[in-house]
Amino acid sequence: MLAAVISALIGLVQYFGLAPALSPWINQPQAGEAYANLRQRNQFATLTSIGLVALIGWLALRETSAGRLKTQGGLMPWWAYLIALLLALGNAASSSRTGLLQWGLIALFTAWWALPARRHLLVFVMQALLAYGIAVLMLPWLLQWTTGVG
């Protein structure tokens, strides 16, 4: 999961054209492209998908070991939302159809696995998928606004 989050951050740096400031540690694509240091956007998108699955598994194990999340009303910890958002932004920045398919399949498998006892995990995954959709719509606009690249 850590590799996925770090790669998502690198991908966002690349997407917004800030990678030259971190040369030679980060590959140098054109602004509007993101693939972290994997040099292939589908592999980068797959890494963000693996990160999301690891996050879901970690949350499920955390819940199992700590009991139901009664104190939080079934809400996930704030850091889980932050990680999911970073992974969604990274996947959206990759513009990979493979990543879109994988996140859709993750949502379907979570629905099958999580119901009915872990409905809040499904809600969490659907929120991550919504964040991905919003990122797909907003990232090109933000790129145009911040860099002038369209």
MIFIDO-719689 format. One record per residue (C-alpha): residue number from 1; chain; x, y, z. Coordinates in steps of 0.02 Angstrom, whole numbers. Example, Ala and Ser with C-alpha at 12.3 -4.5 7.8 and 13.67 -1.06 7.14 Angstrom:
BEGIN
<seke 1 A <615 -225 390>>
<seke 2 A <684 -53 357>>
END
This chain:
BEGIN
<seke 1 A <0 0 0>>
<seke 2 A <144 118 39>>
<seke 3 A <218 92 -135>>
<seke 4 A <48 131 -213>>
<seke 5 A <28 291 -112>>
<seke 6 A <205 351 -150>>
<seke 7 A <180 310 -334>>
<seke 8 A <13 404 -334>>
<seke 9 A <102 557 -264>>
<seke 10 A <238 541 -395>>
<seke 11 A <105 522 -529>>
<seke 12 A <19 682 -475>>
<seke 13 A <186 774 -477>>
<seke 14 A <212 711 -655>>
<seke 15 A <34 751 -709>>
<seke 16 A <49 933 -658>>
<seke 17 A <220 952 -742>>
<seke 18 A <320 969 -582>>
<seke 19 A <433 818 -611>>
<seke 20 A <583 915 -679>>
<seke 21 A <609 990 -506>>
<seke 22 A <637 813 -439>>
<seke 23 A <750 749 -578>>
<seke 24 A <834 622 -582>>
<seke 25 A <728 535 -449>>
<seke 26 A <565 546 -546>>
<seke 27 A <539 505 -730>>
<seke 28 A <501 655 -840>>
<seke 29 A <342 635 -942>>
<seke 30 A <250 782 -1020>>
<seke 31 A <125 874 -913>>
<seke 32 A <-41 782 -919>>
<seke 33 A <41 611 -916>>
<seke 34 A <69 506 -761>>
<seke 35 A <147 336 -737>>
<seke 36 A <253 362 -580>>
<seke 37 A <420 275 -600>>
<seke 38 A <342 122 -680>>
<seke 39 A <354 201 -854>>
<seke 40 A <191 121 -909>>
<seke 41 A <21 192 -863>>
<seke 42 A <-70 25 -852>>
<seke 43 A <58 -41 -730>>
<seke 44 A <41 118 -628>>
<seke 45 A <-149 102 -628>>
<seke 46 A <-133 -80 -575>>
<seke 47 A <-21 -29 -430>>
<seke 48 A <-153 95 -370>>
<seke 49 A <-282 -45 -383>>
<seke 50 A <-173 -160 -280>>
<seke 51 A <-155 -20 -154>>
<seke 52 A <-345 -2 -143>>
<seke 53 A <-366 -190 -116>>
<seke 54 A <-231 -187 18>>
<seke 55 A <-319 -41 103>>
<seke 56 A <-486 -132 102>>
<seke 57 A <-404 -288 171>>
<seke 58 A <-314 -188 305>>
<seke 59 A <-475 -104 357>>
<seke 60 A <-565 -271 364>>
<seke 61 A <-427 -349 470>>
<seke 62 A <-420 -196 582>>
<seke 63 A <-607 -210 609>>
<seke 64 A <-597 -396 645>>
<seke 65 A <-459 -374 773>>
<seke 66 A <-538 -222 855>>
<seke 67 A <-720 -274 843>>
<seke 68 A <-854 -174 754>>
<seke 69 A <-821 9 728>>
<seke 70 A <-956 61 851>>
<seke 71 A <-861 210 918>>
<seke 72 A <-850 287 745>>
<seke 73 A <-1026 242 689>>
<seke 74 A <-958 128 554>>
<seke 75 A <-851 266 479>>
<seke 76 A <-676 228 421>>
<seke 77 A <-529 320 499>>
<seke 78 A <-484 486 417>>
<seke 79 A <-319 419 351>>
<seke 80 A <-411 283 253>>
<seke 81 A <-508 416 159>>
<seke 82 A <-348 512 124>>
<seke 83 A <-261 356 57>>
<seke 84 A <-411 310 -50>>
<seke 85 A <-418 487 -120>>
<seke 86 A <-233 486 -164>>
<seke 87 A <-251 316 -249>>
<seke 88 A <-405 378 -344>>
<seke 89 A <-314 535 -401>>
<seke 90 A <-163 433 -456>>
<seke 91 A <-270 309 -551>>
<seke 92 A <-368 448 -635>>
<seke 93 A <-207 540 -681>>
<seke 94 A <-145 382 -767>>
<seke 95 A <-295 391 -887>>
<seke 96 A <-288 202 -896>>
<seke 97 A <-443 108 -950>>
<seke 98 A <-368 -43 -864>>
<seke 99 A <-368 53 -700>>
<seke 100 A <-550 102 -725>>
<seke 101 A <-597 -80 -756>>
<seke 102 A <-499 -138 -605>>
<seke 103 A <-581 -12 -488>>
<seke 104 A <-752 -64 -552>>
<seke 105 A <-710 -247 -521>>
<seke 106 A <-645 -205 -347>>
<seke 107 A <-813 -124 -310>>
<seke 108 A <-907 -277 -374>>
<seke 109 A <-801 -400 -277>>
<seke 110 A <-815 -295 -120>>
<seke 111 A <-1005 -293 -140>>
<seke 112 A <-1005 -482 -152>>
<seke 113 A <-883 -506 -9>>
<seke 114 A <-939 -369 110>>
<seke 115 A <-1127 -389 116>>
<seke 116 A <-1217 -392 234>>
<seke 117 A <-1098 -391 383>>
<seke 118 A <-975 -265 312>>
<seke 119 A <-1088 -147 218>>
<seke 120 A <-982 1 274>>
<seke 121 A <-834 -70 176>>
<seke 122 A <-941 -68 20>>
<seke 123 A <-992 112 57>>
<seke 124 A <-808 155 77>>
<seke 125 A <-764 75 -91>>
<seke 126 A <-908 164 -176>>
<seke 127 A <-845 328 -104>>
<seke 128 A <-672 289 -173>>
<seke 129 A <-750 251 -343>>
<seke 130 A <-845 416 -335>>
<seke 131 A <-681 506 -294>>
<seke 132 A <-605 422 -447>>
<seke 133 A <-748 482 -557>>
<seke 134 A <-734 660 -493>>
<seke 135 A <-546 655 -517>>
<seke 136 A <-566 598 -698>>
<seke 137 A <-677 748 -730>>
<seke 138 A <-578 877 -629>>
<seke 139 A <-395 834 -663>>
<seke 140 A <-395 894 -846>>
<seke 141 A <-477 1056 -792>>
<seke 142 A <-351 1079 -650>>
<seke 143 A <-208 1043 -771>>
<seke 144 A <-272 1175 -891>>
<seke 145 A <-298 1300 -751>>
<seke 146 A <-128 1274 -668>>
<seke 147 A <-14 1245 -817>>
<seke 148 A <-108 1301 -971>>
<seke 149 A <-84 1128 -1047>>
<seke 150 A <-243 1062 -1123>>
END
